[in-house]
Amino acid sequence: MIENNLRKHFTGKDNFSRNELYQFYQQSEPDLNINTFAWRIYNLKKKGVIIEIARGQYSFSGKNLYSLMLSDYSEKIAVKISKAFPDIIFCISESNWINEFTSHQYSNSFTIVEVEKDFTESVFFNLKESLQNVYLKPNEIDLDRYISDLDSAIILIPLISRSPIKKIENKKYSIPTIEKLLVDIFTKTSPYFFLTNSEVKTIFENAFRKYNINKTTLLAYAERRGKKHAIKKFLIENKLLENVND
């Protein structure tokens, strides 16, 4: 019953604050103490009714969880790296994953491999032994001159420490979380140099509409990229962020 009343109370709101949630409970429990309230939140999260999308900010858990599968080709690359370098941490994704969010569909598909910094060159030379169109840390000029016209390519870049990545079950590799993908798009990390500002805005709006985005995770990774204030300003201006405590 309380879950239904909660949903009715916050109808039309994408998210709500801890204080708003406390005020909701006080309507029926005016003497509710903070410790008991903390247990109310714990139980709602445990039941999957709400999720914490930022510090002190919650949303109902009705949106989809972001998780995509690699193509057979990218899976082959992941397996090759895993066998040659069983102890390294790496993340793999595909550039055409952004087609889910864009207004323009991009036909070429680049496999993006992010590897611990000290192993990038070793992995690069290993992949070049048997695979074509492997590029190490290409810049915008490289992408425009040598890669953009290819149907497929492998782009190898260093993995930023403490990046939000997700280990695939029964696999030895990880894929980016939605928060990491969005920050990489915002910062126009290789190979996303080509995205216009309006396309970036469209990507963010569609991603926030479809998926639950943990804004604390997003901003923490943005800080690792030196873009926390810029992306926070962008989110507020586009009404994707109301208020998150630093």
C-alpha positions in Angstrom: 0.0 0.0 0.0 2.7 2.5 1.0 4.5 1.9 -2.4 1.3 2.7 -4.3 0.8 5.9 -2.3 4.4 6.8 -2.8 4.1 6.5 -6.6 0.9 8.6 -6.6 2.5 11.3 -4.4 5.4 11.7 -6.8 3.5 11.2 -10.0 5.1 13.3 -12.8 8.5 13.6 -11.0 11.5 11.9 -12.5 13.3 12.0 -9.1 12.8 13.3 -5.6 15.0 14.2 -2.7 15.5 12.6 0.7 13.8 15.5 2.3 10.8 15.2 0.1 10.6 11.5 0.9 10.8 12.3 4.6 7.9 14.9 4.3 5.8 12.2 2.5 6.2 9.8 5.5 5.5 12.5 8.0 2.0 12.9 6.6 1.1 9.6 8.2 3.9 9.4 10.8 4.4 12.9 12.1 6.7 11.7 14.9 8.9 9.6 12.6 12.5 9.8 13.8 15.6 9.8 11.5 16.7 6.3 12.3 13.4 4.8 11.5 13.2 6.8 8.3 16.6 5.5 7.3 15.1 1.9 7.6 12.2 3.0 5.5 14.6 4.0 2.7 16.6 0.8 3.1 13.5 -1.3 2.7 12.3 0.6 -0.3 15.7 0.1 -2.0 15.9 -3.6 -1.0 12.4 -4.2 -2.5 13.5 -2.5 -5.7 10.8 0.3 -5.4 13.4 3.1 -5.5 17.0 3.5 -6.5 19.5 6.1 -5.4 20.5 8.1 -8.5 22.7 10.6 -6.6 23.5 11.4 -3.0 20.2 12.1 -1.3 18.3 11.8 -4.7 16.0 8.9 -5.6 14.0 7.7 -8.5 11.5 4.8 -9.0 13.2 1.8 -10.5 10.9 1.4 -13.5 13.4 2.3 -16.2 15.6 -0.2 -18.0 19.0 -1.3 -16.9 21.7 -0.4 -19.4 23.5 -3.4 -20.7 24.5 -4.2 -24.3 26.1 -7.2 -25.9 29.3 -7.2 -27.9 29.2 -8.2 -31.6 31.0 -11.5 -32.5 33.9 -9.6 -33.8 34.4 -7.5 -30.6 33.9 -10.6 -28.5 36.7 -12.2 -30.5 39.0 -9.3 -29.7 38.0 -9.5 -26.0 38.8 -13.2 -25.9 42.2 -12.6 -27.6 43.2 -10.0 -25.1 42.0 -12.1 -22.2 44.1 -15.0 -23.3 47.3 -13.0 -24.0 47.0 -10.8 -20.9 44.9 -12.7 -18.3 45.7 -10.3 -15.4 45.0 -6.9 -16.9 41.8 -4.9 -16.5 40.3 -3.7 -19.8 37.0 -2.4 -21.0 35.5 -2.9 -24.5 32.7 -1.2 -26.3 31.4 -0.3 -29.8 30.9 3.1 -31.3 27.6 2.2 -32.9 26.1 1.7 -29.5 25.4 5.4 -29.5 22.9 4.9 -32.4 20.3 4.0 -29.7 20.4 7.6 -28.6 21.3 9.7 -31.7 19.1 11.4 -34.3 21.5 10.4 -37.0 22.5 6.7 -37.4 26.2 6.0 -37.9 27.0 3.0 -40.2 30.6 2.4 -39.3 31.4 0.4 -36.2 34.6 0.9 -34.2 35.6 -1.4 -31.4 36.9 0.7 -28.6 39.4 -1.1 -26.3 40.4 0.7 -23.1 43.4 -0.9 -21.3 45.4 -0.1 -18.2 47.9 2.6 -19.2 51.0 0.5 -18.7 49.7 -2.2 -21.1 48.4 -0.2 -24.0 51.3 -0.6 -26.3 51.7 -4.3 -25.5 48.1 -5.0 -26.3 48.3 -2.8 -29.4 51.2 -4.8 -30.9 49.5 -8.1 -29.9 46.3 -7.2 -31.8 48.2 -5.9 -34.8 49.8 -9.4 -35.3 46.6 -10.9 -36.5 44.0 -8.1 -36.9 43.7 -5.2 -39.3 42.9 -1.5 -38.8 44.2 -1.3 -35.2 45.0 2.2 -34.0 46.7 3.4 -30.9 45.4 6.6 -29.3 44.2 8.2 -32.5 43.6 11.9 -32.3 40.9 13.9 -34.2 43.1 14.3 -37.3 44.0 10.5 -37.4 40.3 9.7 -37.1 39.4 12.0 -39.9 42.2 11.0 -42.3 42.6 7.3 -41.7 39.7 5.8 -39.8 36.4 7.6 -40.5 35.9 6.0 -43.9 36.5 2.5 -42.6 33.6 0.1 -42.0 35.3 -1.2 -38.9 38.4 -0.5 -36.9 39.9 -1.2 -33.5 40.7 1.9 -31.4 43.0 1.3 -28.4 43.1 4.0 -25.7 44.3 4.0 -22.0 41.7 3.2 -19.4 41.3 5.9 -16.8 41.8 4.6 -13.3 38.6 4.0 -11.3 36.4 4.3 -14.4 32.9 3.1 -13.9 32.9 -0.2 -15.8 30.9 -3.4 -15.4 32.3 -6.9 -15.4 30.4 -9.2 -17.7 29.3 -12.4 -16.0 31.4 -15.4 -16.9 33.7 -13.2 -19.0 37.1 -11.7 -18.4 36.3 -8.3 -19.7 34.2 -5.3 -18.8 31.9 -2.9 -20.7 31.3 0.7 -19.8 28.4 1.7 -17.6 26.0 4.2 -19.1 27.5 6.9 -16.9 31.0 6.3 -18.3 29.7 6.3 -21.9 27.9 9.6 -21.4 30.9 11.3 -19.9 33.2 10.0 -22.7 30.7 11.3 -25.2 30.5 14.7 -23.5 34.3 15.0 -23.4 34.4 13.7 -27.0 36.9 11.0 -26.2 38.2 9.1 -29.2 36.3 8.1 -31.4 33.6 10.6 -30.5 35.3 13.7 -31.9 32.8 13.9 -34.7 29.7 14.5 -32.5 28.2 17.9 -32.6 27.1 19.7 -29.4 23.4 19.3 -30.5 23.9 15.6 -31.0 25.5 15.3 -27.6 22.5 17.0 -26.1 20.1 14.6 -27.9 22.1 11.6 -26.7 21.9 12.8 -23.1 18.2 13.5 -23.2 17.4 10.1 -24.7 19.7 8.2 -22.3 18.2 10.0 -19.3 14.6 9.3 -20.6 15.3 5.6 -21.1 17.6 4.6 -18.3 18.2 5.3 -14.6 21.4 7.3 -14.5 23.4 7.4 -11.3 24.4 11.1 -11.3 26.8 10.7 -8.4 28.7 8.1 -10.5 28.5 10.2 -13.6 29.9 13.3 -11.8 32.6 11.4 -10.0 33.9 10.0 -13.3 33.5 13.5 -14.9 35.8 14.8 -12.1 38.4 12.1 -13.0 38.2 13.6 -16.6 38.5 17.1 -15.3 35.0 18.0 -16.6 32.8 17.9 -13.5 31.8 21.5 -13.4 31.3 21.7 -17.2 29.1 18.6 -17.3 27.2 19.7 -14.2 26.4 23.0 -15.8 25.4 21.2 -19.0 23.0 18.9 -17.1 21.4 21.8 -15.1 20.9 23.9 -18.3 19.2 21.0 -20.0 17.0 20.2 -17.0 18.6 16.8 -16.5 20.0 17.7 -13.0 18.2 19.6 -10.3 20.6 19.6 -7.4 23.4 17.3 -6.3 25.5 17.9 -3.3 29.2 17.9 -4.0 
